[in-house]
Amino acid sequence: MSNIQSRKRYIVKLERNSETVRIVVIAKNLESMYREVYRLYGDFLIDEKGMDTGTISFEEIALSPTVK
């Protein structure tokens, strides 16, 4: 039987000034989730000087692996 690594669903809320973006990310761990958020929404979270301008909050939900 193969070793299946469980994944998690992260419901992420990104906020900057008066703007809010909500996304869903499926990732293996918290580090992978942050990497994906910054890859996709780095421009939203970082200003032109490279300073963090936004906040990230999230809800983590474990996904059940299904094996047939």
N, CA, C and O atoms as a CHARMM CRD file, in Angstrom:
* protein
*
  272
    1    1 MET  N      0.84400  -1.17400   0.00000 PROA 1      0.00000
    2    1 MET  CA     0.00000   0.00000   0.00000 PROA 1      0.00000
    3    1 MET  C      0.88700   1.23500   0.00000 PROA 1      0.00000
    4    1 MET  O      1.88200   1.27700   0.72400 PROA 1      0.00000
    5    2 SER  N      0.54800   2.23300  -0.79400 PROA 2      0.00000
    6    2 SER  CA     1.36700   3.43100  -0.89600 PROA 2      0.00000
    7    2 SER  C      1.08100   4.39700   0.25800 PROA 2      0.00000
    8    2 SER  O     -0.01000   4.42300   0.82700 PROA 2      0.00000
    9    3 ASN  N      2.08600   5.17100   0.56800 PROA 3      0.00000
   10    3 ASN  CA     1.96200   6.17400   1.62000 PROA 3      0.00000
   11    3 ASN  C      1.39300   7.44500   0.99800 PROA 3      0.00000
   12    3 ASN  O      2.06200   8.09800   0.19800 PROA 3      0.00000
   13    4 ILE  N      0.17300   7.79300   1.35900 PROA 4      0.00000
   14    4 ILE  CA    -0.49300   8.96600   0.80000 PROA 4      0.00000
   15    4 ILE  C     -0.36000  10.11600   1.78200 PROA 4      0.00000
   16    4 ILE  O     -0.78300  10.01500   2.93300 PROA 4      0.00000
   17    5 GLN  N      0.23500  11.21900   1.31500 PROA 5      0.00000
   18    5 GLN  CA     0.37300  12.39000   2.16200 PROA 5      0.00000
   19    5 GLN  C     -0.90200  13.21900   2.06900 PROA 5      0.00000
   20    5 GLN  O     -1.35100  13.57300   0.97900 PROA 5      0.00000
   21    6 SER  N     -1.47100  13.51900   3.22200 PROA 6      0.00000
   22    6 SER  CA    -2.71900  14.27400   3.21000 PROA 6      0.00000
   23    6 SER  C     -2.45800  15.73000   2.85000 PROA 6      0.00000
   24    6 SER  O     -1.39800  16.28700   3.13500 PROA 6      0.00000
   25    7 ARG  N     -3.44900  16.31700   2.22200 PROA 7      0.00000
   26    7 ARG  CA    -3.39200  17.72600   1.85800 PROA 7      0.00000
   27    7 ARG  C     -4.42900  18.48300   2.66300 PROA 7      0.00000
   28    7 ARG  O     -5.34200  17.89700   3.24500 PROA 7      0.00000
   29    8 LYS  N     -4.27300  19.77600   2.68200 PROA 8      0.00000
   30    8 LYS  CA    -5.19500  20.61200   3.43700 PROA 8      0.00000
   31    8 LYS  C     -5.75800  21.69800   2.53600 PROA 8      0.00000
   32    8 LYS  O     -5.11200  22.14500   1.58800 PROA 8      0.00000
   33    9 ARG  N     -6.96200  22.10400   2.85200 PROA 9      0.00000
   34    9 ARG  CA    -7.59800  23.22100   2.15600 PROA 9      0.00000
   35    9 ARG  C     -7.42100  24.43800   3.04700 PROA 9      0.00000
   36    9 ARG  O     -7.75700  24.40900   4.23100 PROA 9      0.00000
   37   10 TYR  N     -6.89200  25.50400   2.47200 PROA 10     0.00000
   38   10 TYR  CA    -6.71200  26.76000   3.18100 PROA 10     0.00000
   39   10 TYR  C     -7.63500  27.80000   2.55700 PROA 10     0.00000
   40   10 TYR  O     -7.51900  28.12400   1.37500 PROA 10     0.00000
   41   11 ILE  N     -8.54000  28.31100   3.35600 PROA 11     0.00000
   42   11 ILE  CA    -9.39700  29.40700   2.91900 PROA 11     0.00000
   43   11 ILE  C     -8.68900  30.67000   3.39000 PROA 11     0.00000
   44   11 ILE  O     -8.62900  30.95400   4.58700 PROA 11     0.00000
   45   12 VAL  N     -8.15200  31.42500   2.43000 PROA 12     0.00000
   46   12 VAL  CA    -7.23700  32.52300   2.72300 PROA 12     0.00000
   47   12 VAL  C     -7.92100  33.86000   2.45200 PROA 12     0.00000
   48   12 VAL  O     -8.61500  34.03300   1.44900 PROA 12     0.00000
   49   13 LYS  N     -7.70900  34.79400   3.36700 PROA 13     0.00000
   50   13 LYS  CA    -8.20800  36.16100   3.19500 PROA 13     0.00000
   51   13 LYS  C     -7.00500  37.10000   3.18500 PROA 13     0.00000
   52   13 LYS  O     -6.24800  37.16300   4.15400 PROA 13     0.00000
   53   14 LEU  N     -6.83500  37.82600   2.08400 PROA 14     0.00000
   54   14 LEU  CA    -5.75700  38.79400   1.92600 PROA 14     0.00000
   55   14 LEU  C     -6.36000  40.18900   2.04000 PROA 14     0.00000
   56   14 LEU  O     -7.36800  40.48800   1.40000 PROA 14     0.00000
   57   15 GLU  N     -5.74300  41.04300   2.85500 PROA 15     0.00000
   58   15 GLU  CA    -6.25800  42.39800   3.03500 PROA 15     0.00000
   59   15 GLU  C     -5.14000  43.41000   2.84400 PROA 15     0.00000
   60   15 GLU  O     -4.01400  43.21600   3.30300 PROA 15     0.00000
   61   16 ARG  N     -5.47800  44.49900   2.15400 PROA 16     0.00000
   62   16 ARG  CA    -4.55600  45.61900   1.96100 PROA 16     0.00000
   63   16 ARG  C     -5.40700  46.87500   1.86300 PROA 16     0.00000
   64   16 ARG  O     -6.32000  46.95600   1.04000 PROA 16     0.00000
   65   17 ASN  N     -5.10000  47.85900   2.71300 PROA 17     0.00000
   66   17 ASN  CA    -5.89300  49.09000   2.76800 PROA 17     0.00000
   67   17 ASN  C     -7.36600  48.72100   2.87700 PROA 17     0.00000
   68   17 ASN  O     -7.75300  48.07900   3.85300 PROA 17     0.00000
   69   18 SER  N     -8.18900  49.09300   1.93300 PROA 18     0.00000
   70   18 SER  CA    -9.61200  48.75500   1.99700 PROA 18     0.00000
   71   18 SER  C     -9.96500  47.61000   1.05800 PROA 18     0.00000
   72   18 SER  O    -11.14500  47.31600   0.86300 PROA 18     0.00000
   73   19 GLU  N     -8.96600  46.96000   0.47300 PROA 19     0.00000
   74   19 GLU  CA    -9.19900  45.86200  -0.46300 PROA 19     0.00000
   75   19 GLU  C     -9.11100  44.51100   0.25000 PROA 19     0.00000
   76   19 GLU  O     -8.27800  44.31800   1.13600 PROA 19     0.00000
   77   20 THR  N     -9.97400  43.58900  -0.14500 PROA 20     0.00000
   78   20 THR  CA    -9.95700  42.23200   0.40200 PROA 20     0.00000
   79   20 THR  C    -10.09300  41.24400  -0.74200 PROA 20     0.00000
   80   20 THR  O    -10.90600  41.42500  -1.64900 PROA 20     0.00000
   81   21 VAL  N     -9.27300  40.18300  -0.68200 PROA 21     0.00000
   82   21 VAL  CA    -9.33200  39.10700  -1.66200 PROA 21     0.00000
   83   21 VAL  C     -9.44700  37.80200  -0.88200 PROA 21     0.00000
   84   21 VAL  O     -8.71100  37.58300   0.08100 PROA 21     0.00000
   85   22 ARG  N    -10.36500  36.94200  -1.29500 PROA 22     0.00000
   86   22 ARG  CA   -10.51200  35.62400  -0.67400 PROA 22     0.00000
   87   22 ARG  C    -10.19600  34.56800  -1.72200 PROA 22     0.00000
   88   22 ARG  O    -10.69500  34.61800  -2.84600 PROA 22     0.00000
   89   23 ILE  N     -9.35400  33.60600  -1.33300 PROA 23     0.00000
   90   23 ILE  CA    -8.97000  32.53200  -2.24000 PROA 23     0.00000
   91   23 ILE  C     -8.96300  31.20600  -1.48000 PROA 23     0.00000
   92   23 ILE  O     -8.97500  31.18100  -0.24900 PROA 23     0.00000
   93   24 VAL  N     -8.94300  30.11300  -2.22800 PROA 24     0.00000
   94   24 VAL  CA    -8.80200  28.77700  -1.65600 PROA 24     0.00000
   95   24 VAL  C     -7.53800  28.16500  -2.24400 PROA 24     0.00000
   96   24 VAL  O     -7.33900  28.16900  -3.45900 PROA 24     0.00000
   97   25 VAL  N     -6.68400  27.63600  -1.36400 PROA 25     0.00000
   98   25 VAL  CA    -5.43600  27.00500  -1.78000 PROA 25     0.00000
   99   25 VAL  C     -5.42000  25.58900  -1.21300 PROA 25     0.00000
  100   25 VAL  O     -5.70700  25.38800  -0.03300 PROA 25     0.00000
  101   26 ILE  N     -5.08600  24.61600  -2.04400 PROA 26     0.00000
  102   26 ILE  CA    -4.88700  23.24100  -1.60200 PROA 26     0.00000
  103   26 ILE  C     -3.38400  23.02400  -1.54000 PROA 26     0.00000
  104   26 ILE  O     -2.68700  23.19100  -2.54000 PROA 26     0.00000
  105   27 ALA  N     -2.88100  22.64900  -0.35700 PROA 27     0.00000
  106   27 ALA  CA    -1.43800  22.48300  -0.18200 PROA 27     0.00000
  107   27 ALA  C     -1.15000  21.38400   0.83400 PROA 27     0.00000
  108   27 ALA  O     -2.02000  21.00100   1.61500 PROA 27     0.00000
  109   28 LYS  N      0.08900  20.88200   0.81200 PROA 28     0.00000
  110   28 LYS  CA     0.49700  19.82400   1.73100 PROA 28     0.00000
  111   28 LYS  C      0.73700  20.34100   3.13800 PROA 28     0.00000
  112   28 LYS  O      0.50500  19.63100   4.11700 PROA 28     0.00000
  113   29 ASN  N      1.20600  21.59400   3.24000 PROA 29     0.00000
  114   29 ASN  CA     1.50600  22.16100   4.55600 PROA 29     0.00000
  115   29 ASN  C      1.42100  23.68300   4.49700 PROA 29     0.00000
  116   29 ASN  O      1.17900  24.26900   3.44100 PROA 29     0.00000
  117   30 LEU  N      1.62300  24.30300   5.64700 PROA 30     0.00000
  118   30 LEU  CA     1.50000  25.75400   5.75500 PROA 30     0.00000
  119   30 LEU  C      2.54200  26.47200   4.89600 PROA 30     0.00000
  120   30 LEU  O      2.23500  27.48500   4.26900 PROA 30     0.00000
  121   31 GLU  N      3.75700  25.95700   4.86600 PROA 31     0.00000
  122   31 GLU  CA     4.81800  26.56200   4.05800 PROA 31     0.00000
  123   31 GLU  C      4.44700  26.56600   2.57600 PROA 31     0.00000
  124   31 GLU  O      4.65700  27.56300   1.88500 PROA 31     0.00000
  125   32 SER  N      3.90000  25.46300   2.09200 PROA 32     0.00000
  126   32 SER  CA     3.48100  25.38100   0.69300 PROA 32     0.00000
  127   32 SER  C      2.34200  26.34800   0.39500 PROA 32     0.00000
  128   32 SER  O      2.27600  26.92000  -0.69300 PROA 32     0.00000
  129   33 MET  N      1.45100  26.52800   1.35800 PROA 33     0.00000
  130   33 MET  CA     0.34900  27.46200   1.17300 PROA 33     0.00000
  131   33 MET  C      0.87800  28.88900   1.03500 PROA 33     0.00000
  132   33 MET  O      0.47200  29.61400   0.12600 PROA 33     0.00000
  133   34 TYR  N      1.78100  29.29600   1.93100 PROA 34     0.00000
  134   34 TYR  CA     2.35500  30.64000   1.84900 PROA 34     0.00000
  135   34 TYR  C      3.11800  30.84200   0.54800 PROA 34     0.00000
  136   34 TYR  O      3.03200  31.90900  -0.06000 PROA 34     0.00000
  137   35 ARG  N      3.86100  29.83400   0.11400 PROA 35     0.00000
  138   35 ARG  CA     4.61000  29.92800  -1.13200 PROA 35     0.00000
  139   35 ARG  C      3.66500  30.18400  -2.30300 PROA 35     0.00000
  140   35 ARG  O      3.95100  31.01900  -3.16100 PROA 35     0.00000
  141   36 GLU  N      2.55100  29.47400  -2.34200 PROA 36     0.00000
  142   36 GLU  CA     1.57700  29.63000  -3.41900 PROA 36     0.00000
  143   36 GLU  C      0.88600  31.00000  -3.35700 PROA 36     0.00000
  144   36 GLU  O      0.67500  31.63200  -4.39200 PROA 36     0.00000
  145   37 VAL  N      0.53900  31.45400  -2.16500 PROA 37     0.00000
  146   37 VAL  CA    -0.09900  32.76100  -2.01800 PROA 37     0.00000
  147   37 VAL  C      0.83200  33.86200  -2.51200 PROA 37     0.00000
  148   37 VAL  O      0.39900  34.74600  -3.25000 PROA 37     0.00000
  149   38 TYR  N      2.10900  33.82300  -2.11500 PROA 38     0.00000
  150   38 TYR  CA     3.04300  34.86100  -2.55200 PROA 38     0.00000
  151   38 TYR  C      3.36100  34.75200  -4.03600 PROA 38     0.00000
  152   38 TYR  O      3.63100  35.76200  -4.68500 PROA 38     0.00000
  153   39 ARG  N      3.33300  33.54700  -4.57800 PROA 39     0.00000
  154   39 ARG  CA     3.56500  33.37000  -6.01700 PROA 39     0.00000
  155   39 ARG  C      2.43100  34.02500  -6.81300 PROA 39     0.00000
  156   39 ARG  O      2.67600  34.70200  -7.81100 PROA 39     0.00000
  157   40 LEU  N      1.20200  33.81800  -6.36600 PROA 40     0.00000
  158   40 LEU  CA     0.04400  34.33000  -7.09200 PROA 40     0.00000
  159   40 LEU  C     -0.33100  35.76600  -6.73200 PROA 40     0.00000
  160   40 LEU  O     -0.78800  36.51400  -7.59700 PROA 40     0.00000
  161   41 TYR  N     -0.14700  36.16400  -5.47200 PROA 41     0.00000
  162   41 TYR  CA    -0.64100  37.44900  -4.99800 PROA 41     0.00000
  163   41 TYR  C      0.44800  38.30200  -4.35500 PROA 41     0.00000
  164   41 TYR  O      0.13800  39.19600  -3.56800 PROA 41     0.00000
  165   42 GLY  N      1.69800  38.05000  -4.67000 PROA 42     0.00000
  166   42 GLY  CA     2.79400  38.82800  -4.10700 PROA 42     0.00000
  167   42 GLY  C      2.68100  40.30400  -4.41300 PROA 42     0.00000
  168   42 GLY  O      2.98300  41.13600  -3.55700 PROA 42     0.00000
  169   43 ASP  N      2.24800  40.65100  -5.62800 PROA 43     0.00000
  170   43 ASP  CA     2.08900  42.05700  -5.99500 PROA 43     0.00000
  171   43 ASP  C      1.02200  42.74200  -5.14500 PROA 43     0.00000
  172   43 ASP  O      1.11200  43.94100  -4.87800 PROA 43     0.00000
  173   44 PHE  N      0.02800  41.99400  -4.72700 PROA 44     0.00000
  174   44 PHE  CA    -1.03700  42.54600  -3.88800 PROA 44     0.00000
  175   44 PHE  C     -0.53300  42.79800  -2.46400 PROA 44     0.00000
  176   44 PHE  O     -0.97000  43.74600  -1.81100 PROA 44     0.00000
  177   45 LEU  N      0.38800  41.95200  -1.97900 PROA 45     0.00000
  178   45 LEU  CA     0.82900  42.00500  -0.58800 PROA 45     0.00000
  179   45 LEU  C      2.07500  42.85200  -0.35900 PROA 45     0.00000
  180   45 LEU  O      2.35000  43.24100   0.77600 PROA 45     0.00000
  181   46 ILE  N      2.83300  43.14400  -1.41100 PROA 46     0.00000
  182   46 ILE  CA     4.09600  43.86300  -1.27200 PROA 46     0.00000
  183   46 ILE  C      4.04100  45.12400  -2.12800 PROA 46     0.00000
  184   46 ILE  O      3.62000  45.07500  -3.28400 PROA 46     0.00000
  185   47 ASP  N      4.46900  46.26400  -1.55700 PROA 47     0.00000
  186   47 ASP  CA     4.45500  47.51800  -2.32800 PROA 47     0.00000
  187   47 ASP  C      5.68000  47.61600  -3.23300 PROA 47     0.00000
  188   47 ASP  O      6.52400  46.72000  -3.25200 PROA 47     0.00000
  189   48 GLU  N      5.76600  48.70900  -3.97500 PROA 48     0.00000
  190   48 GLU  CA     6.84600  48.87600  -4.93900 PROA 48     0.00000
  191   48 GLU  C      8.22700  49.00700  -4.28900 PROA 48     0.00000
  192   48 GLU  O      9.24100  48.85500  -4.97000 PROA 48     0.00000
  193   49 LYS  N      8.28200  49.28300  -2.99500 PROA 49     0.00000
  194   49 LYS  CA     9.55800  49.37100  -2.26900 PROA 49     0.00000
  195   49 LYS  C      9.94900  48.03200  -1.64300 PROA 49     0.00000
  196   49 LYS  O     10.99600  47.93000  -1.00400 PROA 49     0.00000
  197   50 GLY  N      9.12200  47.01600  -1.81900 PROA 50     0.00000
  198   50 GLY  CA     9.40800  45.69500  -1.26400 PROA 50     0.00000
  199   50 GLY  C      8.94200  45.49800   0.16400 PROA 50     0.00000
  200   50 GLY  O      9.30100  44.51200   0.80700 PROA 50     0.00000
  201   51 MET  N      8.14900  46.42200   0.66000 PROA 51     0.00000
  202   51 MET  CA     7.64700  46.33300   2.03500 PROA 51     0.00000
  203   51 MET  C      6.30900  45.60000   2.05300 PROA 51     0.00000
  204   51 MET  O      5.48900  45.75500   1.14800 PROA 51     0.00000
  205   52 ASP  N      6.10200  44.80300   3.09600 PROA 52     0.00000
  206   52 ASP  CA     4.81600  44.12400   3.26800 PROA 52     0.00000
  207   52 ASP  C      3.74400  45.16700   3.56200 PROA 52     0.00000
  208   52 ASP  O      3.88800  45.97500   4.47900 PROA 52     0.00000
  209   53 THR  N      2.67400  45.14400   2.77900 PROA 53     0.00000
  210   53 THR  CA     1.59300  46.10900   2.97900 PROA 53     0.00000
  211   53 THR  C      0.27300  45.43200   3.30200 PROA 53     0.00000
  212   53 THR  O     -0.68700  46.10200   3.68500 PROA 53     0.00000
  213   54 GLY  N      0.20800  44.12600   3.15500 PROA 54     0.00000
  214   54 GLY  CA    -1.04200  43.41000   3.36800 PROA 54     0.00000
  215   54 GLY  C     -0.95600  42.44300   4.52200 PROA 54     0.00000
  216   54 GLY  O      0.11200  42.21700   5.09100 PROA 54     0.00000
  217   55 THR  N     -2.10400  41.87500   4.86000 PROA 55     0.00000
  218   55 THR  CA    -2.16000  40.84600   5.89700 PROA 55     0.00000
  219   55 THR  C     -2.80400  39.59100   5.31900 PROA 55     0.00000
  220   55 THR  O     -3.62500  39.64900   4.40400 PROA 55     0.00000
  221   56 ILE  N     -2.40600  38.46700   5.88100 PROA 56     0.00000
  222   56 ILE  CA    -2.93800  37.17500   5.46600 PROA 56     0.00000
  223   56 ILE  C     -3.56800  36.52200   6.68500 PROA 56     0.00000
  224   56 ILE  O     -2.94200  36.42500   7.74100 PROA 56     0.00000
  225   57 SER  N     -4.79800  36.07900   6.53600 PROA 57     0.00000
  226   57 SER  CA    -5.43800  35.25200   7.55700 PROA 57     0.00000
  227   57 SER  C     -6.02600  34.05000   6.83600 PROA 57     0.00000
  228   57 SER  O     -6.36100  34.13200   5.65500 PROA 57     0.00000
  229   58 PHE  N     -6.15000  32.93800   7.54500 PROA 58     0.00000
  230   58 PHE  CA    -6.62100  31.72900   6.87700 PROA 58     0.00000
  231   58 PHE  C     -7.29500  30.78000   7.84500 PROA 58     0.00000
  232   58 PHE  O     -7.12200  30.85800   9.06100 PROA 58     0.00000
  233   59 GLU  N     -8.06800  29.88300   7.26000 PROA 59     0.00000
  234   59 GLU  CA    -8.68900  28.77100   7.97300 PROA 59     0.00000
  235   59 GLU  C     -8.17100  27.50000   7.31800 PROA 59     0.00000
  236   59 GLU  O     -8.17200  27.38700   6.09300 PROA 59     0.00000
  237   60 GLU  N     -7.73300  26.54900   8.11900 PROA 60     0.00000
  238   60 GLU  CA    -7.14900  25.30000   7.60800 PROA 60     0.00000
  239   60 GLU  C     -8.13900  24.15700   7.82400 PROA 60     0.00000
  240   60 GLU  O     -8.66800  23.97300   8.92100 PROA 60     0.00000
  241   61 ILE  N     -8.38200  23.38400   6.74300 PROA 61     0.00000
  242   61 ILE  CA    -9.29900  22.24900   6.80600 PROA 61     0.00000
  243   61 ILE  C     -8.58800  21.03200   6.20600 PROA 61     0.00000
  244   61 ILE  O     -8.13300  21.08400   5.06400 PROA 61     0.00000
  245   62 ALA  N     -8.49300  19.95200   6.96000 PROA 62     0.00000
  246   62 ALA  CA    -7.84700  18.74100   6.47200 PROA 62     0.00000
  247   62 ALA  C     -8.73700  18.05800   5.44100 PROA 62     0.00000
  248   62 ALA  O     -9.95100  17.96100   5.62400 PROA 62     0.00000
  249   63 LEU  N     -8.13500  17.59100   4.36800 PROA 63     0.00000
  250   63 LEU  CA    -8.85000  16.83300   3.34600 PROA 63     0.00000
  251   63 LEU  C     -8.61800  15.35800   3.57500 PROA 63     0.00000
  252   63 LEU  O     -7.50600  14.95200   3.91000 PROA 63     0.00000
  253   64 SER  N     -9.64600  14.55100   3.40000 PROA 64     0.00000
  254   64 SER  CA    -9.51400  13.10500   3.57000 PROA 64     0.00000
  255   64 SER  C     -9.03900  12.48500   2.27000 PROA 64     0.00000
  256   64 SER  O     -9.63800  12.71500   1.22000 PROA 64     0.00000
  257   65 PRO  N     -7.96100  11.69500   2.32600 PROA 65     0.00000
  258   65 PRO  CA    -7.54700  11.00800   1.10700 PROA 65     0.00000
  259   65 PRO  C     -8.54300   9.88000   0.78700 PROA 65     0.00000
  260   65 PRO  O     -9.01400   9.19000   1.69000 PROA 65     0.00000
  261   66 THR  N     -8.85000   9.70500  -0.46900 PROA 66     0.00000
  262   66 THR  CA    -9.73500   8.61300  -0.86100 PROA 66     0.00000
  263   66 THR  C     -8.92500   7.62700  -1.67700 PROA 66     0.00000
  264   66 THR  O     -8.28400   7.99100  -2.66300 PROA 66     0.00000
  265   67 VAL  N     -8.96200   6.38400  -1.25800 PROA 67     0.00000
  266   67 VAL  CA    -8.22200   5.32400  -1.93100 PROA 67     0.00000
  267   67 VAL  C     -9.20500   4.26200  -2.35200 PROA 67     0.00000
  268   67 VAL  O    -10.02600   3.81900  -1.54800 PROA 67     0.00000
  269   68 LYS  N     -9.13300   3.84700  -3.60100 PROA 68     0.00000
  270   68 LYS  CA   -10.04100   2.79700  -4.07700 PROA 68     0.00000
  271   68 LYS  C     -9.25700   1.55600  -4.39500 PROA 68     0.00000
  272   68 LYS  O     -9.83400   0.55200  -4.81200 PROA 68     0.00000
